[in-house]
Amino acid sequence: MVGGGSPPELRAVQQRLILSGNINYFNSPNHDTTLTNVAAKRGICLAPGFLNDHNGEFAWIPFNCEEKMPCALYTHKSDKRDFVLAFVKEAQEIYQQNPDFAV
């Protein structure tokens, strides 16, 4: 599947694969629909590692490519609430501990 709203880096990899040979594909408007199609065995997709929810329902097979997709966590710079700071700290720790989150 080729997903709608994919970042330029992912679109470049998708196009390279499509142009490389005998690959049938169809468009998927968003990640949720893509996951539904994968669960229904209608196709497979390339997705950035940071989308892996580690729920055990999908097989996330590493796919090496030159492109790297940036990932950012946004908050307001003056937001100093304890639960926000704790969430940011935990997200950073998870990001560093999981090799499928490209750096």
Rosetta blueprint (number, residue, H / E / L):
1 M L
2 V E
3 G E
4 G L
5 G L
6 S L
7 P L
8 P H
9 E H
10 L H
11 R H
12 A H
13 V H
14 Q H
15 Q H
16 R H
17 L H
18 I H
19 L H
20 S H
21 G L
22 N L
23 I L
24 N L
25 Y L
26 F L
27 N E
28 S E
29 P L
30 N L
31 H H
32 D H
33 T H
34 T H
35 L H
36 T H
37 N H
38 V H
39 A H
40 A L
41 K L
42 R L
43 G L
44 I L
45 C L
46 L L
47 A L
48 P L
49 G H
50 F H
51 L H
52 N L
53 D L
54 H L
55 N L
56 G L
57 E L
58 F L
59 A L
60 W L
61 I L
62 P L
63 F L
64 N L
65 C L
66 E L
67 E L
68 K L
69 M L
70 P L
71 C L
72 A L
73 L L
74 Y L
75 T L
76 H L
77 K L
78 S L
79 D L
80 K L
81 R L
82 D H
83 F H
84 V H
85 L H
86 A H
87 F H
88 V H
89 K H
90 E H
91 A H
92 Q H
93 E H
94 I H
95 Y H
96 Q H
97 Q H
98 N L
99 P L
100 D L
101 F L
102 A L
103 V L
